[in-house]
Amino acid sequence: AGPARLVRCGQKDELYRAGLHSGAGSALRGLAGARPWLEWRREVELLSDVAYFVLTTLSGYQTLGEEYVNIIQVDPSKKKVPSFLRRAVFISLHTMVPYCLEKALLHLEHELQMEAEESRTPENTPALGFPCRTLIRSWIRKQVGELTEQQKKIASQVVYVLKQSIPLLHRLHLAVFYIQGTFYHLSKRITGISYLHFGGLQGEDQSIRSSYKFLGIISLFHLLLTTGVQMYSFKQKQRERQEWRLHRSLTPQKSTSKEPAAGRQSRCTLCLEERRHSTATPCGHLFCWECITAWCNTRAECPLCREKFHPQKLIYLQHYQM
């Protein structure tokens, strides 16, 4: 099966899955109300996806998208349909693994932020939820509490890298699909499930395969460019932080020799030290440049009044003295 049929198959399956999500969500909202629906919407979508693929792929039938373009699944030998175990692994990788990875990263990032702010209280934990969900959250909280400060910093960096890398991995896989025209989903590439087309003319897909290859090359080039820009931006931030630390370590005597100009008003409320390179938020509060930019990497809001703003709105005050 060519890439055009695989794309149409994926789009059809997404359409029917979206309709199933909508129907299941409407049923839950009508039975339990809007609040449980908002809380369990992601889980309802997961159960809908699992039900869709269990009733089709796992049961040995074609999905609605596969019927639409007349293709069937085959194993790497391309001589027989995938085994039950291979189909089960595909469904798990396609539905369960992304959900678990997303939730794990979200809870881990939340716990690391709460530990960094030292403001976690028992009231912050949600009262509703399945016992397994509460158990996973408590286990993550316990593991984070046992980490040292250096390990927490490393864990935060790992979580940030993973959150940035997963979309790039999907884009890389899509570019490779456009070039090779074999696996449209990453889960099928891992399990080795491909497609065979039966019926109709085979030359139709061959005529447009070159255009998909060209699109794949453009997508790959754009991905490399985006990755390069992100790596350059990350190195620039690291360099700025190192220069800031060096500047702060080289000028402590100068600050101690001077008389305090305005007491607490000249101190940064984030680092509790004398404010350097004063930077103003749109709401008018002043912080160190390094402190407020590091804060905005996790939360785009003022640490004092919690007013939301974009990091681009920060104003660096030159020649400012308090």
PASEBA-1860 file (N, C-alpha, C; in nm, 3 decimals):
! residues 322
1> AGPARLVR> 0.084/-0.119/0.000/0.000/0.000/0.000/0.088/0.124/0.000 ~ 0.051/0.222/-0.084/0.128/0.344/-0.096/0.097/0.444/0.014 ~ 0.176/0.550/0.021/0.156/0.649/0.128/0.023/0.721/0.121 ~ -0.030/0.741/-0.001/-0.157/0.813/-0.012/-0.270/0.735/0.056 ~ -0.273/0.604/0.033/-0.378/0.524/0.097/-0.359/0.517/0.249 ~ -0.234/0.511/0.294/-0.210/0.507/0.438/-0.254/0.637/0.505 ~ -0.230/0.750/0.439/-0.272/0.879/0.494/-0.424/0.887/0.500 ~ -0.490/0.846/0.392/-0.636/0.849/0.392/-0.693/0.754/0.497
9> CGQKDELY> -0.630/0.639/0.515/-0.673/0.545/0.617/-0.660/0.607/0.756 ~ -0.545/0.668/0.784/-0.526/0.732/0.914/-0.624/0.845/0.938 ~ -0.652/0.924/0.835/-0.746/1.033/0.850/-0.888/0.982/0.877 ~ -0.928/0.876/0.810/-1.060/0.819/0.833/-1.072/0.762/0.973 ~ -0.968/0.691/1.018/-0.971/0.637/1.153/-0.977/0.749/1.257 ~ -0.903/0.856/1.235/-0.908/0.970/1.327/-1.048/1.031/1.329 ~ -1.114/1.037/1.214/-1.249/1.092/1.207/-1.347/1.009/1.288 ~ -1.341/0.877/1.270/-1.434/0.790/1.343/-1.400/0.787/1.493
17> RAGLHSGA> -1.273/0.794/1.525/-1.236/0.798/1.667/-1.282/0.928/1.733 ~ -1.274/1.038/1.659/-1.322/1.166/1.712/-1.473/1.160/1.737 ~ -1.547/1.098/1.647/-1.690/1.081/1.670/-1.720/0.994/1.791 ~ -1.637/0.891/1.811/-1.654/0.806/1.928/-1.621/0.882/2.057 ~ -1.515/0.965/2.052/-1.483/1.049/2.167/-1.599/1.141/2.202 ~ -1.656/1.203/2.100/-1.765/1.297/2.123/-1.887/1.227/2.182 ~ -1.921/1.111/2.129/-2.036/1.039/2.181/-2.016/0.992/2.324 ~ -1.898/0.937/2.354/-1.871/0.892/2.491/-1.867/1.009/2.588
25> GSALRGLA> -1.808/1.122/2.545/-1.805/1.240/2.631/-1.943/1.296/2.657 ~ -2.027/1.298/2.554/-2.165/1.347/2.573/-2.243/1.257/2.668 ~ -2.220/1.124/2.656/-2.290/1.032/2.746/-2.246/1.053/2.891 ~ -2.115/1.069/2.913/-2.067/1.092/3.049/-2.114/1.225/3.103 ~ -2.114/1.328/3.020/-2.161/1.460/3.065/-2.309/1.458/3.098 ~ -2.386/1.382/3.021/-2.529/1.375/3.049/-2.561/1.293/3.173 ~ -2.480/1.192/3.203/-2.507/1.105/3.318/-2.449/1.160/3.447 ~ -2.325/1.212/3.441/-2.255/1.251/3.564/-2.240/1.401/3.580
33> GARPWLEW> -2.258/1.478/3.474/-2.243/1.622/3.484/-2.114/1.671/3.418 ~ -2.099/1.803/3.418/-1.986/1.862/3.346/-1.854/1.844/3.422 ~ -1.858/1.849/3.555/-1.733/1.841/3.630/-1.664/1.705/3.615 ~ -1.734/1.592/3.634/-1.667/1.463/3.609/-1.621/1.448/3.465 ~ -1.698/1.505/3.371/-1.656/1.496/3.232/-1.525/1.570/3.208 ~ -1.511/1.690/3.267/-1.387/1.765/3.252/-1.270/1.692/3.319 ~ -1.297/1.626/3.430/-1.189/1.559/3.502/-1.145/1.431/3.433 ~ -1.240/1.358/3.377/-1.210/1.226/3.319/-1.219/1.226/3.167
41> RREVELLS> -1.212/1.341/3.105/-1.226/1.346/2.959/-1.114/1.270/2.889 ~ -0.991/1.288/2.937/-0.878/1.220/2.874/-0.889/1.068/2.890 ~ -0.936/1.022/3.005/-0.952/0.878/3.027/-1.064/0.821/2.942 ~ -1.171/0.898/2.924/-1.281/0.852/2.838/-1.234/0.839/2.694 ~ -1.154/0.933/2.646/-1.100/0.924/2.511/-1.009/0.802/2.498 ~ -0.931/0.774/2.602/-0.845/0.656/2.598/-0.926/0.528/2.590 ~ -1.030/0.517/2.672/-1.115/0.398/2.668/-1.186/0.384/2.533 ~ -1.223/0.498/2.474/-1.287/0.493/2.342/-1.190/0.442/2.236
49> DVAYFVLT> -1.066/0.488/2.240/-0.967/0.441/2.144/-0.938/0.292/2.162 ~ -0.925/0.250/2.288/-0.900/0.108/2.314/-1.017/0.023/2.264 ~ -1.139/0.068/2.289/-1.256/-0.007/2.243/-1.260/-0.013/2.090 ~ -1.225/0.097/2.024/-1.227/0.100/1.877/-1.131/-0.002/1.819 ~ -1.008/-0.006/1.872/-0.908/-0.096/1.816/-0.927/-0.241/1.863 ~ -0.985/-0.260/1.982/-1.013/-0.397/2.027/-1.121/-0.460/1.941 ~ -1.224/-0.382/1.908/-1.334/-0.435/1.828/-1.298/-0.453/1.681 ~ -1.189/-0.392/1.637/-1.150/-0.403/1.497/-1.018/-0.479/1.482
57> TLSGYQTL> -0.908/-0.416/1.516/-0.776/-0.476/1.492/-0.755/-0.602/1.576 ~ -0.778/-0.592/1.707/-0.752/-0.708/1.793/-0.845/-0.824/1.762 ~ -0.967/-0.794/1.716/-1.061/-0.900/1.681/-1.036/-0.961/1.545 ~ -0.940/-0.910/1.472/-0.906/-0.966/1.341/-0.980/-0.904/1.226 ~ -1.044/-0.788/1.247/-1.117/-0.720/1.141/-1.042/-0.595/1.097 ~ -1.083/-0.542/0.983/-1.029/-0.414/0.936/-1.093/-0.300/1.015 ~ -1.016/-0.194/1.031/-1.076/-0.071/1.083/-1.157/-0.005/0.972 ~ -1.237/0.093/1.009/-1.319/0.161/0.909/-1.233/0.235/0.807
65> GEEYVNII> -1.119/0.288/0.851/-1.029/0.352/0.757/-0.964/0.253/0.662 ~ -0.930/0.134/0.712/-0.871/0.031/0.626/-0.973/-0.021/0.524 ~ -1.098/-0.033/0.565/-1.202/-0.074/0.469/-1.223/0.033/0.363 ~ -1.207/0.157/0.400/-1.232/0.267/0.307/-1.133/0.265/0.191 ~ -1.008/0.228/0.218/-0.905/0.229/0.113/-0.865/0.089/0.069 ~ -0.933/-0.016/0.119/-0.909/-0.155/0.078/-0.764/-0.199/0.106 ~ -0.724/-0.191/0.232/-0.592/-0.239/0.271/-0.608/-0.330/0.391 ~ -0.513/-0.422/0.409/-0.514/-0.514/0.521/-0.377/-0.513/0.587
73> QVDPSKKK> -0.376/-0.543/0.715/-0.252/-0.547/0.790/-0.179/-0.679/0.765 ~ -0.046/-0.671/0.757/0.038/-0.790/0.743/0.159/-0.776/0.834 ~ 0.220/-0.888/0.867/0.338/-0.887/0.952/0.461/-0.859/0.867 ~ 0.583/-0.855/0.925/0.703/-0.824/0.844/0.727/-0.919/0.727 ~ 0.678/-1.044/0.736/0.695/-1.136/0.622/0.606/-1.102/0.505 ~ 0.502/-1.021/0.527/0.405/-0.980/0.424/0.334/-1.099/0.360 ~ 0.327/-1.211/0.434/0.259/-1.329/0.384/0.140/-1.370/0.469 ~ 0.128/-1.313/0.588/0.017/-1.347/0.675/-0.016/-1.227/0.762
81> VPSFLRRA> -0.136/-1.232/0.820/-0.180/-1.122/0.905/-0.100/-1.125/1.035 ~ -0.087/-1.012/1.104/-0.012/-1.010/1.231/-0.076/-1.102/1.335 ~ 0.007/-1.156/1.421/-0.041/-1.243/1.527/-0.120/-1.164/1.630 ~ -0.190/-1.236/1.716/-0.269/-1.170/1.820/-0.180/-1.090/1.914 ~ -0.066/-1.144/1.949/0.025/-1.074/2.039/0.079/-0.947/1.975 ~ 0.113/-0.953/1.847/0.165/-0.835/1.778/0.058/-0.727/1.770 ~ -0.066/-0.766/1.744/-0.174/-0.668/1.738/-0.200/-0.607/1.876 ~ -0.191/-0.689/1.980/-0.211/-0.636/2.116/-0.101/-0.537/2.154
89> VFISLHTM> 0.023/-0.568/2.115/0.134/-0.476/2.144/0.115/-0.346/2.067 ~ 0.069/-0.354/1.943/0.044/-0.233/1.866/-0.061/-0.145/1.932 ~ -0.172/-0.205/1.979/-0.277/-0.127/2.042/-0.225/-0.062/2.170 ~ -0.144/-0.134/2.246/-0.089/-0.077/2.369/0.003/0.041/2.338 ~ 0.090/0.027/2.238/0.182/0.135/2.203/0.108/0.254/2.143 ~ -0.002/0.228/2.077/-0.074/0.334/2.007/-0.168/0.412/2.099 ~ -0.213/0.350/2.208/-0.311/0.414/2.296/-0.262/0.430/2.439 ~ -0.221/0.320/2.503/-0.188/0.323/2.646/-0.056/0.393/2.675
97> VPYCLEKA> 0.047/0.361/2.597/0.180/0.415/2.627/0.184/0.568/2.616 ~ 0.130/0.630/2.509/0.130/0.778/2.507/0.056/0.840/2.624 ~ -0.057/0.780/2.664/-0.132/0.834/2.778/-0.051/0.824/2.907 ~ 0.008/0.707/2.932/0.086/0.689/3.056/0.208/0.779/3.057 ~ 0.275/0.794/2.943/0.392/0.880/2.937/0.355/1.026/2.960 ~ 0.245/1.069/2.901/0.200/1.207/2.920/0.165/1.235/3.065 ~ 0.091/1.143/3.128/0.052/1.162/3.268/0.173/1.156/3.360 ~ 0.267/1.065/3.334/0.384/1.053/3.419/0.469/1.180/3.414
105> LLHLEHEL> 0.490/1.233/3.294/0.568/1.356/3.282/0.496/1.474/3.347 ~ 0.364/1.478/3.332/0.287/1.587/3.391/0.293/1.584/3.544 ~ 0.272/1.467/3.603/0.277/1.456/3.749/0.418/1.480/3.800 ~ 0.519/1.429/3.729/0.656/1.447/3.774/0.695/1.594/3.769 ~ 0.658/1.663/3.661/0.688/1.805/3.652/0.615/1.884/3.760 ~ 0.492/1.847/3.788/0.414/1.916/3.891/0.478/1.897/4.029 ~ 0.519/1.776/4.060/0.581/1.750/4.190/0.714/1.820/4.203 ~ 0.793/1.825/4.097/0.920/1.895/4.102/0.900/2.045/4.124
113> QMEAEESR> 0.800/2.102/4.059/0.770/2.244/4.080/0.722/2.271/4.222 ~ 0.639/2.182/4.273/0.590/2.199/4.410/0.703/2.188/4.510 ~ 0.796/2.095/4.487/0.910/2.083/4.577/1.000/2.206/4.567 ~ 1.015/2.259/4.444/1.101/2.376/4.428/1.042/2.498/4.498 ~ 0.910/2.511/4.495/0.846/2.626/4.558/0.825/2.605/4.708 ~ 0.837/2.480/4.754/0.820/2.447/4.895/0.684/2.492/4.947 ~ 0.583/2.468/4.863/0.448/2.511/4.902/0.347/2.398/4.892 ~ 0.394/2.274/4.887/0.301/2.162/4.875/0.236/2.133/5.009
121> TPENTPAL> 0.106/2.124/5.009/0.028/2.093/5.129/-0.066/1.978/5.097 ~ -0.118/1.905/5.198/-0.211/1.795/5.170/-0.337/1.841/5.099 ~ -0.375/1.969/5.115/-0.498/2.015/5.050/-0.481/2.028/4.900 ~ -0.355/2.032/4.851/-0.335/2.048/4.708/-0.365/1.922/4.630 ~ -0.366/1.805/4.695/-0.393/1.681/4.626/-0.542/1.668/4.599 ~ -0.584/1.627/4.479/-0.726/1.617/4.447/-0.793/1.507/4.528 ~ -0.918/1.531/4.565/-0.991/1.434/4.645/-1.054/1.326/4.560 ~ -1.083/1.355/4.431/-1.147/1.259/4.345/-1.042/1.181/4.268
129> GFPCRTLI> -1.077/1.060/4.229/-0.985/0.983/4.146/-0.989/0.837/4.184 ~ -0.946/0.752/4.089/-0.936/0.612/4.115/-0.824/0.584/4.214 ~ -0.832/0.472/4.289/-0.723/0.440/4.381/-0.589/0.422/4.311 ~ -0.590/0.366/4.190/-0.464/0.348/4.119/-0.400/0.482/4.083 ~ -0.484/0.581/4.047/-0.430/0.713/4.015/-0.368/0.777/4.139 ~ -0.440/0.768/4.254/-0.385/0.823/4.378/-0.258/0.752/4.419 ~ -0.252/0.622/4.397/-0.132/0.545/4.432/-0.014/0.587/4.347 ~ -0.035/0.610/4.218/0.074/0.653/4.130/0.123/0.791/4.171
137> RSWIRKQV> 0.031/0.882/4.202/0.072/1.016/4.244/0.150/1.014/4.374 ~ 0.103/0.933/4.469/0.175/0.925/4.597/0.312/0.862/4.579 ~ 0.323/0.765/4.489/0.453/0.702/4.464/0.549/0.802/4.401 ~ 0.501/0.881/4.304/0.585/0.983/4.242/0.627/1.088/4.344 ~ 0.532/1.130/4.429/0.564/1.229/4.532/0.669/1.176/4.629 ~ 0.659/1.048/4.664/0.757/0.988/4.755/0.895/0.982/4.691 ~ 0.899/0.943/4.563/1.028/0.934/4.495/1.092/1.072/4.479 ~ 1.012/1.173/4.449/1.066/1.308/4.434/1.115/1.361/4.568
145> GELTEQQK> 1.044/1.328/4.676/1.086/1.375/4.807/1.219/1.317/4.852 ~ 1.257/1.201/4.801/1.384/1.139/4.838/1.502/1.190/4.757 ~ 1.478/1.270/4.655/1.586/1.319/4.571/1.656/1.438/4.638 ~ 1.784/1.452/4.606/1.858/1.569/4.651/1.830/1.687/4.559 ~ 1.879/1.805/4.598/1.855/1.923/4.518/1.918/1.910/4.379 ~ 2.038/1.854/4.374/2.104/1.836/4.244/2.028/1.736/4.158 ~ 1.979/1.629/4.220/1.901/1.530/4.144/1.769/1.588/4.096 ~ 1.709/1.676/4.176/1.585/1.741/4.132/1.609/1.831/4.012
153> KIASQVVY> 1.721/1.902/4.011/1.754/1.985/3.896/1.774/1.900/3.771 ~ 1.845/1.787/3.788/1.867/1.698/3.673/1.735/1.639/3.625 ~ 1.649/1.600/3.719/1.518/1.545/3.682/1.434/1.648/3.608 ~ 1.440/1.774/3.652/1.365/1.879/3.582/1.416/1.897/3.440 ~ 1.547/1.892/3.422/1.604/1.904/3.289/1.566/1.785/3.201 ~ 1.564/1.665/3.260/1.526/1.546/3.183/1.381/1.555/3.140 ~ 1.293/1.599/3.231/1.151/1.613/3.196/1.134/1.716/3.085 ~ 1.206/1.827/3.095/1.197/1.930/2.991/1.245/1.876/2.856
161> VLKQSIPL> 1.356/1.801/2.856/1.409/1.746/2.731/1.311/1.645/2.671 ~ 1.252/1.562/2.755/1.156/1.464/2.705/1.033/1.531/2.645 ~ 0.982/1.634/2.712/0.864/1.703/2.660/0.894/1.772/2.527 ~ 1.017/1.818/2.510/1.054/1.880/2.383/1.088/1.777/2.276 ~ 1.136/1.660/2.318/1.184/1.560/2.222/1.071/1.478/2.162 ~ 0.964/1.453/2.240/0.857/1.367/2.190/0.791/1.425/2.065 ~ 0.752/1.554/2.060/0.699/1.607/1.933/0.800/1.602/1.819 ~ 0.927/1.625/1.849/1.030/1.617/1.744/1.043/1.474/1.693
169> LHRLHLAV> 1.029/1.376/1.781/1.035/1.237/1.737/0.919/1.203/1.644 ~ 0.801/1.252/1.675/0.686/1.227/1.587/0.706/1.296/1.451 ~ 0.761/1.415/1.451/0.787/1.484/1.325/0.893/1.411/1.244 ~ 0.994/1.359/1.310/1.097/1.281/1.240/1.038/1.155/1.180 ~ 0.953/1.088/1.255/0.889/0.967/1.203/0.801/0.999/1.083 ~ 0.729/1.110/1.089/0.642/1.148/0.977/0.724/1.180/0.853 ~ 0.838/1.248/0.871/0.925/1.277/0.757/0.979/1.149/0.695 ~ 1.018/1.053/0.780/1.067/0.924/0.728/0.956/0.850/0.656
177> FYIQGTFY> 0.833/0.861/0.706/0.721/0.796/0.638/0.701/0.856/0.498 ~ 0.707/0.988/0.487/0.689/1.050/0.357/0.797/1.003/0.259 ~ 0.918/0.980/0.309/1.026/0.937/0.220/1.013/0.789/0.184 ~ 0.988/0.705/0.284/0.981/0.561/0.260/0.842/0.514/0.221 ~ 0.737/0.579/0.277/0.599/0.543/0.244/0.554/0.410/0.299 ~ 0.603/0.371/0.420/0.571/0.239/0.473/0.488/0.246/0.600 ~ 0.537/0.311/0.705/0.471/0.312/0.835/0.421/0.453/0.865 ~ 0.289/0.466/0.876/0.231/0.598/0.904/0.230/0.630/1.053
185> HLSKRITG> 0.221/0.526/1.137/0.221/0.544/1.282/0.350/0.485/1.340 ~ 0.400/0.551/1.442/0.522/0.504/1.507/0.502/0.369/1.573 ~ 0.384/0.343/1.627/0.357/0.214/1.689/0.363/0.099/1.589 ~ 0.319/0.124/1.466/0.327/0.020/1.363/0.470/-0.001/1.315 ~ 0.550/0.103/1.317/0.692/0.086/1.281/0.763/-0.001/1.385 ~ 0.729/0.020/1.513/0.792/-0.059/1.619/0.750/-0.205/1.611 ~ 0.622/-0.230/1.587/0.572/-0.367/1.581/0.591/-0.432/1.444 ~ 0.629/-0.354/1.344/0.652/-0.411/1.210/0.527/-0.440/1.132
193> ISYLHFGG> 0.414/-0.379/1.166/0.288/-0.401/1.095/0.282/-0.307/0.974 ~ 0.272/-0.364/0.856/0.258/-0.285/0.733/0.125/-0.322/0.667 ~ 0.104/-0.273/0.544/-0.024/-0.292/0.477/-0.002/-0.344/0.336 ~ -0.100/-0.420/0.290/-0.109/-0.463/0.151/-0.241/-0.413/0.094 ~ -0.233/-0.365/-0.031/-0.352/-0.316/-0.100/-0.403/-0.424/-0.193 ~ -0.535/-0.447/-0.191/-0.595/-0.545/-0.280/-0.708/-0.479/-0.357 ~ -0.712/-0.509/-0.486/-0.815/-0.451/-0.571/-0.773/-0.317/-0.626 ~ -0.820/-0.282/-0.746/-0.789/-0.153/-0.806/-0.655/-0.154/-0.877
201> LQGEDQSI> -0.612/-0.035/-0.919/-0.488/-0.019/-0.993/-0.373/0.011/-0.898 ~ -0.260/-0.058/-0.917/-0.145/-0.034/-0.833/-0.064/0.087/-0.877 ~ -0.076/0.128/-1.001/0.004/0.240/-1.049/-0.036/0.375/-0.994 ~ -0.154/0.381/-0.931/-0.200/0.509/-0.880/-0.110/0.560/-0.768 ~ -0.072/0.472/-0.676/0.015/0.514/-0.566/0.157/0.538/-0.614 ~ 0.205/0.462/-0.712/0.341/0.480/-0.761/0.360/0.615/-0.829 ~ 0.257/0.668/-0.886/0.270/0.796/-0.957/0.287/0.914/-0.864 ~ 0.239/0.903/-0.743/0.249/1.016/-0.651/0.349/0.990/-0.539
209> RSSYKFLG> 0.419/0.877/-0.542/0.517/0.847/-0.438/0.632/0.948/-0.438 ~ 0.670/0.994/-0.558/0.781/1.090/-0.565/0.745/1.222/-0.499 ~ 0.619/1.264/-0.510/0.578/1.388/-0.445/0.582/1.375/-0.293 ~ 0.549/1.257/-0.243/0.559/1.235/-0.099/0.705/1.234/-0.054 ~ 0.793/1.181/-0.135/0.935/1.184/-0.100/0.986/1.328/-0.093 ~ 0.943/1.409/-0.187/0.984/1.550/-0.185/0.930/1.619/-0.059 ~ 0.805/1.589/-0.022/0.748/1.645/0.099/0.825/1.597/0.223 ~ 0.866/1.470/0.223/0.944/1.418/0.334/1.079/1.485/0.348
217> IISLFHLL> 1.144/1.514/0.235/1.274/1.582/0.240/1.257/1.723/0.296 ~ 1.152/1.793/0.253/1.127/1.927/0.306/1.097/1.921/0.456 ~ 1.016/1.822/0.497/0.983/1.809/0.639/1.107/1.777/0.721 ~ 1.195/1.692/0.667/1.318/1.658/0.739/1.410/1.779/0.751 ~ 1.420/1.856/0.645/1.502/1.977/0.650/1.447/2.077/0.752 ~ 1.315/2.093/0.753/1.253/2.184/0.850/1.274/2.135/0.992 ~ 1.267/2.004/1.013/1.290/1.949/1.145/1.434/1.973/1.191 ~ 1.530/1.951/1.102/1.670/1.977/1.138/1.692/2.123/1.170
225> LTTGVQMY> 1.629/2.212/1.093/1.643/2.354/1.118/1.582/2.391/1.254 ~ 1.465/2.337/1.285/1.401/2.365/1.413/1.485/2.312/1.529 ~ 1.539/2.192/1.513/1.623/2.135/1.619/1.748/2.218/1.640 ~ 1.809/2.264/1.530/1.928/2.348/1.542/1.899/2.479/1.614 ~ 1.786/2.540/1.582/1.748/2.666/1.648/1.724/2.643/1.797 ~ 1.657/2.535/1.832/1.631/2.506/1.973/1.760/2.477/2.049 ~ 1.852/2.402/1.987/1.980/2.375/2.053/2.062/2.502/2.070 ~ 2.060/2.589/1.969/2.132/2.716/1.980/2.073/2.803/2.090
233> SFKQKQRE> 1.939/2.806/2.098/1.874/2.884/2.203/1.906/2.827/2.341 ~ 1.910/2.695/2.352/1.942/2.633/2.480/2.086/2.664/2.521 ~ 2.180/2.659/2.425/2.318/2.693/2.456/2.333/2.840/2.495 ~ 2.259/2.927/2.429/2.263/3.068/2.466/2.215/3.090/2.609 ~ 2.107/3.021/2.646/2.058/3.034/2.783/2.159/2.982/2.884 ~ 2.225/2.869/2.850/2.326/2.816/2.940/2.443/2.913/2.954 ~ 2.482/2.973/2.843/2.593/3.068/2.846/2.556/3.192/2.927 ~ 2.433/3.240/2.911/2.390/3.356/2.989/2.387/3.324/3.138
241> RQEWRLHR> 2.343/3.205/3.173/2.341/3.167/3.314/2.482/3.157/3.370 ~ 2.575/3.100/3.294/2.712/3.091/3.341/2.774/3.229/3.358 ~ 2.749/3.318/3.262/2.801/3.455/3.275/2.740/3.526/3.395 ~ 2.612/3.500/3.420/2.548/3.564/3.534/2.605/3.512/3.666 ~ 2.627/3.381/3.673/2.687/3.326/3.795/2.828/3.380/3.815 ~ 2.905/3.390/3.706/3.040/3.446/3.717/3.036/3.591/3.762 ~ 2.943/3.669/3.706/2.930/3.809/3.745/2.890/3.821/3.892 ~ 2.800/3.734/3.936/2.756/3.740/4.075/2.869/3.698/4.170
249> SLTPQKST> 2.951/3.600/4.130/3.060/3.556/4.216/3.175/3.655/4.221 ~ 3.192/3.735/4.115/3.303/3.830/4.111/3.271/3.962/4.180 ~ 3.146/3.992/4.206/3.109/4.123/4.261/3.037/4.114/4.395 ~ 3.078/4.026/4.488/3.012/4.033/4.617/3.069/4.140/4.707 ~ 3.206/4.166/4.693/3.268/4.265/4.780/3.216/4.404/4.750 ~ 3.188/4.432/4.623/3.139/4.565/4.586/3.004/4.592/4.649 ~ 2.921/4.489/4.656/2.789/4.509/4.715/2.796/4.524/4.865 ~ 2.894/4.454/4.931/2.904/4.465/5.076/2.965/4.597/5.120
257> SKEPAAGR> 3.051/4.655/5.033/3.114/4.781/5.069/3.017/4.898/5.061 ~ 2.914/4.883/4.981/2.817/4.991/4.966/2.715/4.985/5.079 ~ 2.662/5.098/5.111/2.557/5.104/5.210/2.427/5.061/5.146 ~ 2.344/4.992/5.221/2.215/4.952/5.165/2.132/5.072/5.127 ~ 2.092/5.075/5.005/2.022/5.192/4.952/1.880/5.199/5.002 ~ 1.809/5.086/4.992/1.667/5.095/5.028/1.621/4.972/5.105 ~ 1.711/4.900/5.168/1.673/4.787/5.251/1.607/4.677/5.171 ~ 1.488/4.635/5.213/1.419/4.525/5.146/1.375/4.562/5.006
265> QSRCTLCL> 1.357/4.689/4.979/1.309/4.727/4.846/1.411/4.698/4.738 ~ 1.543/4.688/4.773/1.645/4.660/4.673/1.675/4.512/4.661 ~ 1.600/4.428/4.730/1.623/4.285/4.724/1.522/4.218/4.630 ~ 1.570/4.111/4.566/1.483/4.030/4.480/1.407/3.932/4.567 ~ 1.279/3.922/4.548/1.197/3.834/4.631/1.210/3.688/4.593 ~ 1.280/3.658/4.483/1.300/3.520/4.443/1.428/3.461/4.503 ~ 1.539/3.534/4.490/1.666/3.486/4.544/1.699/3.544/4.681 ~ 1.619/3.644/4.726/1.637/3.708/4.856/1.774/3.773/4.870
273> EERRHSTA> 1.834/3.810/4.758/1.960/3.882/4.759/1.940/4.019/4.695 ~ 2.047/4.099/4.700/2.037/4.231/4.639/2.009/4.217/4.489 ~ 1.911/4.289/4.443/1.866/4.276/4.305/1.972/4.327/4.208 ~ 2.002/4.246/4.108/2.100/4.283/4.006/2.036/4.268/3.869 ~ 2.072/4.360/3.781/2.011/4.364/3.647/1.859/4.366/3.663 ~ 1.811/4.470/3.726/1.669/4.479/3.759/1.583/4.466/3.634 ~ 1.478/4.386/3.648/1.385/4.359/3.538/1.244/4.375/3.591 ~ 1.162/4.445/3.516/1.025/4.474/3.558/0.927/4.387/3.481
281> TPCGHLFC> 0.828/4.338/3.551/0.717/4.267/3.488/0.611/4.368/3.444 ~ 0.520/4.329/3.357/0.415/4.424/3.315/0.330/4.476/3.430 ~ 0.325/4.401/3.541/0.246/4.447/3.656/0.326/4.541/3.745 ~ 0.456/4.563/3.718/0.534/4.660/3.792/0.626/4.606/3.899 ~ 0.634/4.478/3.919/0.722/4.422/4.020/0.863/4.402/3.963 ~ 0.964/4.414/4.050/1.104/4.409/4.008/1.169/4.283/4.060 ~ 1.251/4.221/3.973/1.326/4.100/4.008/1.461/4.105/3.939 ~ 1.548/4.011/3.976/1.672/3.992/3.900/1.637/3.936/3.763
289> WECITAWC> 1.717/3.971/3.665/1.694/3.920/3.530/1.702/3.768/3.526 ~ 1.805/3.712/3.589/1.823/3.568/3.588/1.710/3.498/3.663 ~ 1.667/3.554/3.774/1.563/3.490/3.855/1.428/3.488/3.782 ~ 1.388/3.601/3.725/1.255/3.607/3.664/1.250/3.530/3.532 ~ 1.363/3.528/3.457/1.363/3.448/3.334/1.359/3.299/3.364 ~ 1.431/3.257/3.469/1.423/3.116/3.509/1.282/3.081/3.558 ~ 1.218/3.174/3.629/1.080/3.151/3.674/0.985/3.138/3.555 ~ 1.001/3.223/3.454/0.910/3.223/3.338/0.929/3.098/3.252
297> NTRAECPL> 1.039/3.026/3.268/1.055/2.902/3.193/0.956/2.797/3.237 ~ 0.906/2.808/3.360/0.808/2.712/3.411/0.669/2.770/3.423 ~ 0.661/2.900/3.463/0.530/2.963/3.480/0.535/3.105/3.426 ~ 0.449/3.135/3.332/0.445/3.269/3.272/0.351/3.357/3.352 ~ 0.390/3.387/3.475/0.309/3.472/3.561/0.400/3.540/3.662 ~ 0.350/3.646/3.722/0.428/3.718/3.823/0.434/3.637/3.952 ~ 0.551/3.621/4.013/0.560/3.543/4.136/0.485/3.606/4.254 ~ 0.459/3.736/4.247/0.394/3.804/4.360/0.244/3.813/4.345
305> CREKFHPQ> 0.199/3.872/4.234/0.054/3.894/4.217/-0.011/3.791/4.125 ~ 0.068/3.701/4.065/0.017/3.593/3.979/-0.051/3.643/3.853 ~ -0.017/3.762/3.809/-0.073/3.812/3.684/-0.006/3.743/3.566 ~ -0.085/3.695/3.472/-0.032/3.623/3.356/0.029/3.722/3.257 ~ 0.141/3.683/3.198/0.203/3.764/3.093/0.300/3.677/3.014 ~ 0.335/3.722/2.895/0.431/3.652/2.812/0.572/3.693/2.853 ~ 0.669/3.600/2.851/0.806/3.637/2.888/0.864/3.749/2.803 ~ 0.812/3.765/2.680/0.861/3.873/2.595/0.825/4.011/2.650
313> KLIYLQHY> 0.732/4.018/2.745/0.690/4.146/2.801/0.781/4.194/2.914 ~ 0.879/4.113/2.953/0.971/4.157/3.057/1.053/4.276/3.009 ~ 1.077/4.370/3.099/1.149/4.494/3.064/1.278/4.498/3.146 ~ 1.390/4.492/3.076/1.520/4.501/3.141/1.553/4.649/3.165 ~ 1.576/4.687/3.290/1.597/4.827/3.328/1.747/4.855/3.330 ~ 1.794/4.933/3.234/1.933/4.971/3.231/1.956/5.100/3.310 ~ 2.072/5.107/3.376/2.111/5.223/3.458/2.007/5.255/3.564 ~ 1.950/5.148/3.622/1.845/5.166/3.723/1.908/5.146/3.859
321> QM> 1.882/5.236/3.951/1.928/5.224/4.088/1.812/5.251/4.180 ~ 1.804/5.168/4.286/1.696/5.181/4.383/1.747/5.247/4.508
END
